[in-house]
Amino acid sequence: QAQTEAAKKKQNAEAGSASQTEAADTTTVDGIMKLYSTDIARHEKALEKDKNSLVELLQCGKTYMEAGGKAASVAKTDDDAKKVVTLFDQAKGYFDRYLALQDAVTVRVDRALCDLYEGNIENGITALKKLTDAAPQDAGSEYGYAYMYLGIAYQAKGDTNSAKAAYQQAQKLDPNDEFGARSMAVTRLAQLTAAEKQQSTTTDSSSATGNNSSRVDNLLSDLNK
């Protein structure tokens, strides 16, 4: 009977989440916040029972970050922008709590990603470069993950040479594509090479006009498909 009740609760929760997803307007910041509110509430409730749960701290951070990334892509007003900042601040807060308990390269990368999604390219580069510069001689594939996003940050900045160098390191450090860094690096390097051939007399496409947030969002978009 206990198992039946638990199954019913889970089913009701999933039904409620599905219903909320259908009702949410994903073309507005408020709609996206509504879309993610159920997952956020579930993870935060779990943290009330165990405030040091690494799993829930990570999930809270990632969920807020994902919500912030999608919200940033549809933000139109100053009020929208403030809500986006709040989402990323929440994400960084949970990542910081995680890191205070246990250091992890991938979580540091995710925290830096919040800066990139917000359009704070220099902050993102600083955090990622600090991380990659400290990579040990036997650096694992998680550092390939870091180099991949460092490459994206440099590409968004318009620093093609640095982007290439970072992508090459990503390819080298994640040879089995554990984090998708190798395949993404191969794709990015091919795109940069093609762009250079096609636009040898014009501005590199990675430094096209537009604000930092939109440029980063364009570069990150195919990672989230």
Biotite code that builds the C-alpha atoms (Angstrom):
import biotite.structure as struc

atoms = struc.array([
    struc.Atom([0.000, 0.000, 0.000], chain_id="A", res_id=1, res_name="GLN", atom_name="CA", element="C"),
    struc.Atom([2.864, 2.378, 0.824], chain_id="A", res_id=2, res_name="ALA", atom_name="CA", element="C"),
    struc.Atom([4.368, 1.700, -2.589], chain_id="A", res_id=3, res_name="GLN", atom_name="CA", element="C"),
    struc.Atom([0.991, 2.364, -4.229], chain_id="A", res_id=4, res_name="THR", atom_name="CA", element="C"),
    struc.Atom([0.652, 5.704, -2.428], chain_id="A", res_id=5, res_name="GLU", atom_name="CA", element="C"),
    struc.Atom([4.191, 6.658, -3.400], chain_id="A", res_id=6, res_name="ALA", atom_name="CA", element="C"),
    struc.Atom([3.486, 5.744, -7.011], chain_id="A", res_id=7, res_name="ALA", atom_name="CA", element="C"),
    struc.Atom([0.321, 7.860, -6.986], chain_id="A", res_id=8, res_name="LYS", atom_name="CA", element="C"),
    struc.Atom([2.187, 10.845, -5.559], chain_id="A", res_id=9, res_name="LYS", atom_name="CA", element="C"),
    struc.Atom([4.882, 10.510, -8.197], chain_id="A", res_id=10, res_name="LYS", atom_name="CA", element="C"),
    struc.Atom([2.269, 10.196, -10.935], chain_id="A", res_id=11, res_name="GLN", atom_name="CA", element="C"),
    struc.Atom([0.418, 13.278, -9.678], chain_id="A", res_id=12, res_name="ASN", atom_name="CA", element="C"),
    struc.Atom([3.652, 15.248, -9.490], chain_id="A", res_id=13, res_name="ALA", atom_name="CA", element="C"),
    struc.Atom([4.583, 14.282, -13.036], chain_id="A", res_id=14, res_name="GLU", atom_name="CA", element="C"),
    struc.Atom([1.092, 15.124, -14.260], chain_id="A", res_id=15, res_name="ALA", atom_name="CA", element="C"),
    struc.Atom([1.272, 18.504, -12.558], chain_id="A", res_id=16, res_name="GLY", atom_name="CA", element="C"),
    struc.Atom([4.665, 19.187, -14.074], chain_id="A", res_id=17, res_name="SER", atom_name="CA", element="C"),
    struc.Atom([3.445, 18.201, -17.533], chain_id="A", res_id=18, res_name="ALA", atom_name="CA", element="C"),
    struc.Atom([0.358, 20.389, -17.158], chain_id="A", res_id=19, res_name="SER", atom_name="CA", element="C"),
    struc.Atom([2.514, 23.319, -16.088], chain_id="A", res_id=20, res_name="GLN", atom_name="CA", element="C"),
    struc.Atom([4.837, 22.797, -19.052], chain_id="A", res_id=21, res_name="THR", atom_name="CA", element="C"),
    struc.Atom([1.899, 22.926, -21.438], chain_id="A", res_id=22, res_name="GLU", atom_name="CA", element="C"),
    struc.Atom([0.542, 26.089, -19.816], chain_id="A", res_id=23, res_name="ALA", atom_name="CA", element="C"),
    struc.Atom([3.842, 27.983, -19.730], chain_id="A", res_id=24, res_name="ALA", atom_name="CA", element="C"),
    struc.Atom([4.513, 30.627, -22.369], chain_id="A", res_id=25, res_name="ASP", atom_name="CA", element="C"),
    struc.Atom([8.122, 30.043, -23.380], chain_id="A", res_id=26, res_name="THR", atom_name="CA", element="C"),
    struc.Atom([8.276, 33.313, -25.340], chain_id="A", res_id=27, res_name="THR", atom_name="CA", element="C"),
    struc.Atom([8.378, 35.391, -22.157], chain_id="A", res_id=28, res_name="THR", atom_name="CA", element="C"),
    struc.Atom([10.661, 35.510, -19.147], chain_id="A", res_id=29, res_name="VAL", atom_name="CA", element="C"),
    struc.Atom([7.737, 35.001, -16.763], chain_id="A", res_id=30, res_name="ASP", atom_name="CA", element="C"),
    struc.Atom([6.579, 32.020, -18.776], chain_id="A", res_id=31, res_name="GLY", atom_name="CA", element="C"),
    struc.Atom([9.999, 30.403, -18.649], chain_id="A", res_id=32, res_name="ILE", atom_name="CA", element="C"),
    struc.Atom([10.229, 31.007, -14.909], chain_id="A", res_id=33, res_name="MET", atom_name="CA", element="C"),
    struc.Atom([6.862, 29.296, -14.543], chain_id="A", res_id=34, res_name="LYS", atom_name="CA", element="C"),
    struc.Atom([8.061, 26.416, -16.698], chain_id="A", res_id=35, res_name="LEU", atom_name="CA", element="C"),
    struc.Atom([10.965, 25.696, -14.362], chain_id="A", res_id=36, res_name="TYR", atom_name="CA", element="C"),
    struc.Atom([9.241, 26.528, -11.087], chain_id="A", res_id=37, res_name="SER", atom_name="CA", element="C"),
    struc.Atom([8.084, 22.973, -10.326], chain_id="A", res_id=38, res_name="THR", atom_name="CA", element="C"),
    struc.Atom([11.541, 21.432, -10.776], chain_id="A", res_id=39, res_name="ASP", atom_name="CA", element="C"),
    struc.Atom([13.147, 24.217, -8.770], chain_id="A", res_id=40, res_name="ILE", atom_name="CA", element="C"),
    struc.Atom([10.635, 23.829, -5.942], chain_id="A", res_id=41, res_name="ALA", atom_name="CA", element="C"),
    struc.Atom([11.193, 20.068, -5.859], chain_id="A", res_id=42, res_name="ARG", atom_name="CA", element="C"),
    struc.Atom([14.964, 20.367, -5.565], chain_id="A", res_id=43, res_name="HIS", atom_name="CA", element="C"),
    struc.Atom([14.777, 23.184, -3.024], chain_id="A", res_id=44, res_name="GLU", atom_name="CA", element="C"),
    struc.Atom([12.336, 21.174, -0.923], chain_id="A", res_id=45, res_name="LYS", atom_name="CA", element="C"),
    struc.Atom([14.797, 18.275, -0.938], chain_id="A", res_id=46, res_name="ALA", atom_name="CA", element="C"),
    struc.Atom([17.482, 20.656, 0.297], chain_id="A", res_id=47, res_name="LEU", atom_name="CA", element="C"),
    struc.Atom([15.301, 21.577, 3.251], chain_id="A", res_id=48, res_name="GLU", atom_name="CA", element="C"),
    struc.Atom([15.722, 17.977, 4.397], chain_id="A", res_id=49, res_name="LYS", atom_name="CA", element="C"),
    struc.Atom([19.443, 17.854, 3.647], chain_id="A", res_id=50, res_name="ASP", atom_name="CA", element="C"),
    struc.Atom([21.008, 21.276, 3.050], chain_id="A", res_id=51, res_name="LYS", atom_name="CA", element="C"),
    struc.Atom([24.339, 19.672, 2.122], chain_id="A", res_id=52, res_name="ASN", atom_name="CA", element="C"),
    struc.Atom([23.045, 17.286, -0.524], chain_id="A", res_id=53, res_name="SER", atom_name="CA", element="C"),
    struc.Atom([25.527, 17.625, -3.379], chain_id="A", res_id=54, res_name="LEU", atom_name="CA", element="C"),
    struc.Atom([23.068, 16.104, -5.824], chain_id="A", res_id=55, res_name="VAL", atom_name="CA", element="C"),
    struc.Atom([20.328, 18.606, -5.000], chain_id="A", res_id=56, res_name="GLU", atom_name="CA", element="C"),
    struc.Atom([22.697, 21.583, -4.832], chain_id="A", res_id=57, res_name="LEU", atom_name="CA", element="C"),
    struc.Atom([23.950, 20.700, -8.294], chain_id="A", res_id=58, res_name="LEU", atom_name="CA", element="C"),
    struc.Atom([20.445, 20.188, -9.652], chain_id="A", res_id=59, res_name="GLN", atom_name="CA", element="C"),
    struc.Atom([19.282, 23.503, -8.205], chain_id="A", res_id=60, res_name="CYS", atom_name="CA", element="C"),
    struc.Atom([22.235, 25.274, -9.781], chain_id="A", res_id=61, res_name="GLY", atom_name="CA", element="C"),
    struc.Atom([21.796, 23.636, -13.165], chain_id="A", res_id=62, res_name="LYS", atom_name="CA", element="C"),
    struc.Atom([18.042, 24.209, -13.226], chain_id="A", res_id=63, res_name="THR", atom_name="CA", element="C"),
    struc.Atom([18.369, 27.891, -12.370], chain_id="A", res_id=64, res_name="TYR", atom_name="CA", element="C"),
    struc.Atom([21.152, 28.215, -14.945], chain_id="A", res_id=65, res_name="MET", atom_name="CA", element="C"),
    struc.Atom([19.095, 26.559, -17.663], chain_id="A", res_id=66, res_name="GLU", atom_name="CA", element="C"),
    struc.Atom([16.117, 28.753, -16.817], chain_id="A", res_id=67, res_name="ALA", atom_name="CA", element="C"),
    struc.Atom([18.363, 31.818, -16.889], chain_id="A", res_id=68, res_name="GLY", atom_name="CA", element="C"),
    struc.Atom([19.815, 30.864, -20.259], chain_id="A", res_id=69, res_name="GLY", atom_name="CA", element="C"),
    struc.Atom([16.411, 30.447, -21.851], chain_id="A", res_id=70, res_name="LYS", atom_name="CA", element="C"),
    struc.Atom([15.041, 33.565, -20.144], chain_id="A", res_id=71, res_name="ALA", atom_name="CA", element="C"),
    struc.Atom([17.996, 35.626, -21.371], chain_id="A", res_id=72, res_name="ALA", atom_name="CA", element="C"),
    struc.Atom([17.183, 34.660, -24.960], chain_id="A", res_id=73, res_name="SER", atom_name="CA", element="C"),
    struc.Atom([13.681, 36.186, -24.751], chain_id="A", res_id=74, res_name="VAL", atom_name="CA", element="C"),
    struc.Atom([14.288, 39.092, -22.350], chain_id="A", res_id=75, res_name="ALA", atom_name="CA", element="C"),
    struc.Atom([13.080, 42.404, -23.754], chain_id="A", res_id=76, res_name="LYS", atom_name="CA", element="C"),
    struc.Atom([12.633, 44.866, -20.890], chain_id="A", res_id=77, res_name="THR", atom_name="CA", element="C"),
    struc.Atom([14.723, 46.120, -17.996], chain_id="A", res_id=78, res_name="ASP", atom_name="CA", element="C"),
    struc.Atom([12.435, 44.179, -15.678], chain_id="A", res_id=79, res_name="ASP", atom_name="CA", element="C"),
    struc.Atom([13.106, 41.030, -17.719], chain_id="A", res_id=80, res_name="ASP", atom_name="CA", element="C"),
    struc.Atom([16.838, 41.656, -17.458], chain_id="A", res_id=81, res_name="ALA", atom_name="CA", element="C"),
    struc.Atom([16.606, 41.952, -13.669], chain_id="A", res_id=82, res_name="LYS", atom_name="CA", element="C"),
    struc.Atom([14.759, 38.642, -13.468], chain_id="A", res_id=83, res_name="LYS", atom_name="CA", element="C"),
    struc.Atom([17.420, 36.985, -15.617], chain_id="A", res_id=84, res_name="VAL", atom_name="CA", element="C"),
    struc.Atom([20.156, 38.306, -13.321], chain_id="A", res_id=85, res_name="VAL", atom_name="CA", element="C"),
    struc.Atom([18.256, 36.912, -10.328], chain_id="A", res_id=86, res_name="THR", atom_name="CA", element="C"),
    struc.Atom([18.059, 33.474, -11.939], chain_id="A", res_id=87, res_name="LEU", atom_name="CA", element="C"),
    struc.Atom([21.797, 33.405, -12.598], chain_id="A", res_id=88, res_name="PHE", atom_name="CA", element="C"),
    struc.Atom([22.576, 34.740, -9.122], chain_id="A", res_id=89, res_name="ASP", atom_name="CA", element="C"),
    struc.Atom([20.548, 31.869, -7.682], chain_id="A", res_id=90, res_name="GLN", atom_name="CA", element="C"),
    struc.Atom([22.402, 29.379, -9.881], chain_id="A", res_id=91, res_name="ALA", atom_name="CA", element="C"),
    struc.Atom([25.794, 30.740, -8.842], chain_id="A", res_id=92, res_name="LYS", atom_name="CA", element="C"),
    struc.Atom([24.737, 30.673, -5.209], chain_id="A", res_id=93, res_name="GLY", atom_name="CA", element="C"),
    struc.Atom([23.951, 26.963, -5.378], chain_id="A", res_id=94, res_name="TYR", atom_name="CA", element="C"),
    struc.Atom([27.152, 26.224, -7.286], chain_id="A", res_id=95, res_name="PHE", atom_name="CA", element="C"),
    struc.Atom([29.109, 28.109, -4.612], chain_id="A", res_id=96, res_name="ASP", atom_name="CA", element="C"),
    struc.Atom([27.445, 26.073, -1.887], chain_id="A", res_id=97, res_name="ARG", atom_name="CA", element="C"),
    struc.Atom([28.400, 22.894, -3.721], chain_id="A", res_id=98, res_name="TYR", atom_name="CA", element="C"),
    struc.Atom([31.994, 24.026, -4.180], chain_id="A", res_id=99, res_name="LEU", atom_name="CA", element="C"),
    struc.Atom([32.275, 24.954, -0.505], chain_id="A", res_id=100, res_name="ALA", atom_name="CA", element="C"),
    struc.Atom([31.594, 21.299, 0.276], chain_id="A", res_id=101, res_name="LEU", atom_name="CA", element="C"),
    struc.Atom([33.462, 19.653, -2.581], chain_id="A", res_id=102, res_name="GLN", atom_name="CA", element="C"),
    struc.Atom([35.628, 21.079, -5.332], chain_id="A", res_id=103, res_name="ASP", atom_name="CA", element="C"),
    struc.Atom([34.733, 19.968, -8.836], chain_id="A", res_id=104, res_name="ALA", atom_name="CA", element="C"),
    struc.Atom([36.016, 21.153, -12.214], chain_id="A", res_id=105, res_name="VAL", atom_name="CA", element="C"),
    struc.Atom([32.675, 20.653, -13.937], chain_id="A", res_id=106, res_name="THR", atom_name="CA", element="C"),
    struc.Atom([30.811, 22.711, -11.325], chain_id="A", res_id=107, res_name="VAL", atom_name="CA", element="C"),
    struc.Atom([33.358, 25.512, -11.661], chain_id="A", res_id=108, res_name="ARG", atom_name="CA", element="C"),
    struc.Atom([32.763, 25.415, -15.408], chain_id="A", res_id=109, res_name="VAL", atom_name="CA", element="C"),
    struc.Atom([28.997, 25.598, -14.893], chain_id="A", res_id=110, res_name="ASP", atom_name="CA", element="C"),
    struc.Atom([29.440, 28.602, -12.619], chain_id="A", res_id=111, res_name="ARG", atom_name="CA", element="C"),
    struc.Atom([31.523, 30.349, -15.276], chain_id="A", res_id=112, res_name="ALA", atom_name="CA", element="C"),
    struc.Atom([28.824, 29.469, -17.793], chain_id="A", res_id=113, res_name="LEU", atom_name="CA", element="C"),
    struc.Atom([26.405, 31.650, -15.858], chain_id="A", res_id=114, res_name="CYS", atom_name="CA", element="C"),
    struc.Atom([28.642, 34.623, -16.614], chain_id="A", res_id=115, res_name="ASP", atom_name="CA", element="C"),
    struc.Atom([28.783, 33.672, -20.297], chain_id="A", res_id=116, res_name="LEU", atom_name="CA", element="C"),
    struc.Atom([25.004, 33.330, -20.554], chain_id="A", res_id=117, res_name="TYR", atom_name="CA", element="C"),
    struc.Atom([24.657, 36.767, -18.959], chain_id="A", res_id=118, res_name="GLU", atom_name="CA", element="C"),
    struc.Atom([27.002, 38.207, -21.562], chain_id="A", res_id=119, res_name="GLY", atom_name="CA", element="C"),
    struc.Atom([29.818, 38.789, -19.052], chain_id="A", res_id=120, res_name="ASN", atom_name="CA", element="C"),
    struc.Atom([32.401, 37.345, -21.403], chain_id="A", res_id=121, res_name="ILE", atom_name="CA", element="C"),
    struc.Atom([35.482, 38.694, -19.637], chain_id="A", res_id=122, res_name="GLU", atom_name="CA", element="C"),
    struc.Atom([34.350, 37.285, -16.286], chain_id="A", res_id=123, res_name="ASN", atom_name="CA", element="C"),
    struc.Atom([33.729, 33.929, -17.923], chain_id="A", res_id=124, res_name="GLY", atom_name="CA", element="C"),
    struc.Atom([37.135, 33.926, -19.601], chain_id="A", res_id=125, res_name="ILE", atom_name="CA", element="C"),
    struc.Atom([38.879, 34.880, -16.362], chain_id="A", res_id=126, res_name="THR", atom_name="CA", element="C"),
    struc.Atom([37.214, 32.038, -14.422], chain_id="A", res_id=127, res_name="ALA", atom_name="CA", element="C"),
    struc.Atom([37.759, 29.431, -17.127], chain_id="A", res_id=128, res_name="LEU", atom_name="CA", element="C"),
    struc.Atom([41.358, 30.461, -17.804], chain_id="A", res_id=129, res_name="LYS", atom_name="CA", element="C"),
    struc.Atom([42.156, 30.301, -14.096], chain_id="A", res_id=130, res_name="LYS", atom_name="CA", element="C"),
    struc.Atom([40.737, 26.798, -14.061], chain_id="A", res_id=131, res_name="LEU", atom_name="CA", element="C"),
    struc.Atom([42.521, 25.563, -17.187], chain_id="A", res_id=132, res_name="THR", atom_name="CA", element="C"),
    struc.Atom([45.832, 27.189, -16.219], chain_id="A", res_id=133, res_name="ASP", atom_name="CA", element="C"),
    struc.Atom([45.742, 25.120, -13.036], chain_id="A", res_id=134, res_name="ALA", atom_name="CA", element="C"),
    struc.Atom([45.153, 21.855, -14.906], chain_id="A", res_id=135, res_name="ALA", atom_name="CA", element="C"),
    struc.Atom([47.541, 19.106, -13.755], chain_id="A", res_id=136, res_name="PRO", atom_name="CA", element="C"),
    struc.Atom([49.856, 17.246, -16.120], chain_id="A", res_id=137, res_name="GLN", atom_name="CA", element="C"),
    struc.Atom([47.480, 14.279, -16.089], chain_id="A", res_id=138, res_name="ASP", atom_name="CA", element="C"),
    struc.Atom([44.378, 16.441, -16.600], chain_id="A", res_id=139, res_name="ALA", atom_name="CA", element="C"),
    struc.Atom([41.248, 14.403, -17.245], chain_id="A", res_id=140, res_name="GLY", atom_name="CA", element="C"),
    struc.Atom([38.405, 14.857, -19.679], chain_id="A", res_id=141, res_name="SER", atom_name="CA", element="C"),
    struc.Atom([36.639, 17.298, -17.353], chain_id="A", res_id=142, res_name="GLU", atom_name="CA", element="C"),
    struc.Atom([39.310, 19.829, -18.323], chain_id="A", res_id=143, res_name="TYR", atom_name="CA", element="C"),
    struc.Atom([38.348, 19.251, -21.942], chain_id="A", res_id=144, res_name="GLY", atom_name="CA", element="C"),
    struc.Atom([34.895, 20.427, -20.881], chain_id="A", res_id=145, res_name="TYR", atom_name="CA", element="C"),
    struc.Atom([36.476, 23.575, -19.434], chain_id="A", res_id=146, res_name="ALA", atom_name="CA", element="C"),
    struc.Atom([38.525, 24.259, -22.558], chain_id="A", res_id=147, res_name="TYR", atom_name="CA", element="C"),
    struc.Atom([35.479, 23.808, -24.773], chain_id="A", res_id=148, res_name="MET", atom_name="CA", element="C"),
    struc.Atom([33.636, 26.653, -23.038], chain_id="A", res_id=149, res_name="TYR", atom_name="CA", element="C"),
    struc.Atom([36.786, 28.735, -22.879], chain_id="A", res_id=150, res_name="LEU", atom_name="CA", element="C"),
    struc.Atom([36.919, 28.401, -26.656], chain_id="A", res_id=151, res_name="GLY", atom_name="CA", element="C"),
    struc.Atom([33.306, 29.521, -26.934], chain_id="A", res_id=152, res_name="ILE", atom_name="CA", element="C"),
    struc.Atom([34.043, 32.513, -24.696], chain_id="A", res_id=153, res_name="ALA", atom_name="CA", element="C"),
    struc.Atom([37.023, 33.532, -26.814], chain_id="A", res_id=154, res_name="TYR", atom_name="CA", element="C"),
    struc.Atom([35.000, 33.054, -29.993], chain_id="A", res_id=155, res_name="GLN", atom_name="CA", element="C"),
    struc.Atom([32.238, 35.268, -28.628], chain_id="A", res_id=156, res_name="ALA", atom_name="CA", element="C"),
    struc.Atom([34.862, 37.883, -27.809], chain_id="A", res_id=157, res_name="LYS", atom_name="CA", element="C"),
    struc.Atom([36.185, 37.697, -31.352], chain_id="A", res_id=158, res_name="GLY", atom_name="CA", element="C"),
    struc.Atom([39.588, 36.248, -30.379], chain_id="A", res_id=159, res_name="ASP", atom_name="CA", element="C"),
    struc.Atom([39.732, 33.529, -33.015], chain_id="A", res_id=160, res_name="THR", atom_name="CA", element="C"),
    struc.Atom([43.313, 32.423, -32.370], chain_id="A", res_id=161, res_name="ASN", atom_name="CA", element="C"),
    struc.Atom([42.702, 31.895, -28.652], chain_id="A", res_id=162, res_name="SER", atom_name="CA", element="C"),
    struc.Atom([39.431, 30.128, -29.450], chain_id="A", res_id=163, res_name="ALA", atom_name="CA", element="C"),
    struc.Atom([41.250, 27.723, -31.768], chain_id="A", res_id=164, res_name="LYS", atom_name="CA", element="C"),
    struc.Atom([43.907, 26.971, -29.180], chain_id="A", res_id=165, res_name="ALA", atom_name="CA", element="C"),
    struc.Atom([41.245, 26.252, -26.555], chain_id="A", res_id=166, res_name="ALA", atom_name="CA", element="C"),
    struc.Atom([39.269, 23.999, -28.903], chain_id="A", res_id=167, res_name="TYR", atom_name="CA", element="C"),
    struc.Atom([42.441, 22.069, -29.744], chain_id="A", res_id=168, res_name="GLN", atom_name="CA", element="C"),
    struc.Atom([43.045, 21.474, -26.045], chain_id="A", res_id=169, res_name="GLN", atom_name="CA", element="C"),
    struc.Atom([39.424, 20.406, -25.577], chain_id="A", res_id=170, res_name="ALA", atom_name="CA", element="C"),
    struc.Atom([39.824, 17.902, -28.385], chain_id="A", res_id=171, res_name="GLN", atom_name="CA", element="C"),
    struc.Atom([43.040, 16.574, -26.860], chain_id="A", res_id=172, res_name="LYS", atom_name="CA", element="C"),
    struc.Atom([41.790, 16.254, -23.281], chain_id="A", res_id=173, res_name="LEU", atom_name="CA", element="C"),
    struc.Atom([38.435, 14.649, -24.054], chain_id="A", res_id=174, res_name="ASP", atom_name="CA", element="C"),
    struc.Atom([39.483, 12.041, -26.658], chain_id="A", res_id=175, res_name="PRO", atom_name="CA", element="C"),
    struc.Atom([36.581, 9.706, -25.876], chain_id="A", res_id=176, res_name="ASN", atom_name="CA", element="C"),
    struc.Atom([34.063, 12.547, -26.006], chain_id="A", res_id=177, res_name="ASP", atom_name="CA", element="C"),
    struc.Atom([32.931, 11.921, -22.440], chain_id="A", res_id=178, res_name="GLU", atom_name="CA", element="C"),
    struc.Atom([31.770, 15.529, -22.115], chain_id="A", res_id=179, res_name="PHE", atom_name="CA", element="C"),
    struc.Atom([31.101, 16.125, -25.804], chain_id="A", res_id=180, res_name="GLY", atom_name="CA", element="C"),
    struc.Atom([34.142, 18.415, -25.879], chain_id="A", res_id=181, res_name="ALA", atom_name="CA", element="C"),
    struc.Atom([36.030, 16.556, -28.621], chain_id="A", res_id=182, res_name="ARG", atom_name="CA", element="C"),
    struc.Atom([33.160, 16.486, -31.110], chain_id="A", res_id=183, res_name="SER", atom_name="CA", element="C"),
    struc.Atom([32.186, 20.081, -30.377], chain_id="A", res_id=184, res_name="MET", atom_name="CA", element="C"),
    struc.Atom([35.798, 21.204, -30.743], chain_id="A", res_id=185, res_name="ALA", atom_name="CA", element="C"),
    struc.Atom([36.081, 19.455, -34.120], chain_id="A", res_id=186, res_name="VAL", atom_name="CA", element="C"),
    struc.Atom([32.890, 21.178, -35.277], chain_id="A", res_id=187, res_name="THR", atom_name="CA", element="C"),
    struc.Atom([33.969, 24.607, -34.022], chain_id="A", res_id=188, res_name="ARG", atom_name="CA", element="C"),
    struc.Atom([37.421, 24.372, -35.561], chain_id="A", res_id=189, res_name="LEU", atom_name="CA", element="C"),
    struc.Atom([35.929, 23.373, -38.914], chain_id="A", res_id=190, res_name="ALA", atom_name="CA", element="C"),
    struc.Atom([33.494, 26.288, -38.738], chain_id="A", res_id=191, res_name="GLN", atom_name="CA", element="C"),
    struc.Atom([36.249, 28.762, -37.904], chain_id="A", res_id=192, res_name="LEU", atom_name="CA", element="C"),
    struc.Atom([38.418, 27.480, -40.749], chain_id="A", res_id=193, res_name="THR", atom_name="CA", element="C"),
    struc.Atom([35.542, 27.737, -43.209], chain_id="A", res_id=194, res_name="ALA", atom_name="CA", element="C"),
    struc.Atom([34.662, 31.229, -41.988], chain_id="A", res_id=195, res_name="ALA", atom_name="CA", element="C"),
    struc.Atom([38.244, 32.396, -42.429], chain_id="A", res_id=196, res_name="GLU", atom_name="CA", element="C"),
    struc.Atom([38.305, 31.146, -46.009], chain_id="A", res_id=197, res_name="LYS", atom_name="CA", element="C"),
    struc.Atom([34.975, 32.729, -46.875], chain_id="A", res_id=198, res_name="GLN", atom_name="CA", element="C"),
    struc.Atom([35.541, 36.006, -45.080], chain_id="A", res_id=199, res_name="GLN", atom_name="CA", element="C"),
    struc.Atom([39.237, 36.611, -45.469], chain_id="A", res_id=200, res_name="SER", atom_name="CA", element="C"),
    struc.Atom([38.611, 40.253, -46.301], chain_id="A", res_id=201, res_name="THR", atom_name="CA", element="C"),
    struc.Atom([35.807, 40.915, -43.820], chain_id="A", res_id=202, res_name="THR", atom_name="CA", element="C"),
    struc.Atom([35.283, 40.820, -40.069], chain_id="A", res_id=203, res_name="THR", atom_name="CA", element="C"),
    struc.Atom([35.250, 37.348, -38.542], chain_id="A", res_id=204, res_name="ASP", atom_name="CA", element="C"),
    struc.Atom([31.659, 36.167, -38.048], chain_id="A", res_id=205, res_name="SER", atom_name="CA", element="C"),
    struc.Atom([32.341, 35.499, -34.366], chain_id="A", res_id=206, res_name="SER", atom_name="CA", element="C"),
    struc.Atom([32.732, 39.238, -33.784], chain_id="A", res_id=207, res_name="SER", atom_name="CA", element="C"),
    struc.Atom([29.609, 40.261, -35.666], chain_id="A", res_id=208, res_name="ALA", atom_name="CA", element="C"),
    struc.Atom([27.515, 43.088, -34.340], chain_id="A", res_id=209, res_name="THR", atom_name="CA", element="C"),
    struc.Atom([25.216, 42.427, -31.420], chain_id="A", res_id=210, res_name="GLY", atom_name="CA", element="C"),
    struc.Atom([25.423, 42.450, -27.663], chain_id="A", res_id=211, res_name="ASN", atom_name="CA", element="C"),
    struc.Atom([27.555, 40.000, -25.717], chain_id="A", res_id=212, res_name="ASN", atom_name="CA", element="C"),
    struc.Atom([24.581, 38.026, -24.457], chain_id="A", res_id=213, res_name="SER", atom_name="CA", element="C"),
    struc.Atom([23.152, 37.380, -27.931], chain_id="A", res_id=214, res_name="SER", atom_name="CA", element="C"),
    struc.Atom([26.550, 36.358, -29.334], chain_id="A", res_id=215, res_name="ARG", atom_name="CA", element="C"),
    struc.Atom([27.156, 33.883, -26.535], chain_id="A", res_id=216, res_name="VAL", atom_name="CA", element="C"),
    struc.Atom([23.593, 32.595, -26.795], chain_id="A", res_id=217, res_name="ASP", atom_name="CA", element="C"),
    struc.Atom([24.106, 31.893, -30.516], chain_id="A", res_id=218, res_name="ASN", atom_name="CA", element="C"),
    struc.Atom([27.318, 29.995, -29.797], chain_id="A", res_id=219, res_name="LEU", atom_name="CA", element="C"),
    struc.Atom([25.776, 28.007, -26.952], chain_id="A", res_id=220, res_name="LEU", atom_name="CA", element="C"),
    struc.Atom([22.470, 27.243, -28.646], chain_id="A", res_id=221, res_name="SER", atom_name="CA", element="C"),
    struc.Atom([23.528, 24.073, -30.466], chain_id="A", res_id=222, res_name="ASP", atom_name="CA", element="C"),
    struc.Atom([24.988, 22.662, -27.242], chain_id="A", res_id=223, res_name="LEU", atom_name="CA", element="C"),
    struc.Atom([21.525, 22.649, -25.718], chain_id="A", res_id=224, res_name="ASN", atom_name="CA", element="C"),
    struc.Atom([19.657, 20.842, -28.480], chain_id="A", res_id=225, res_name="LYS", atom_name="CA", element="C"),
])
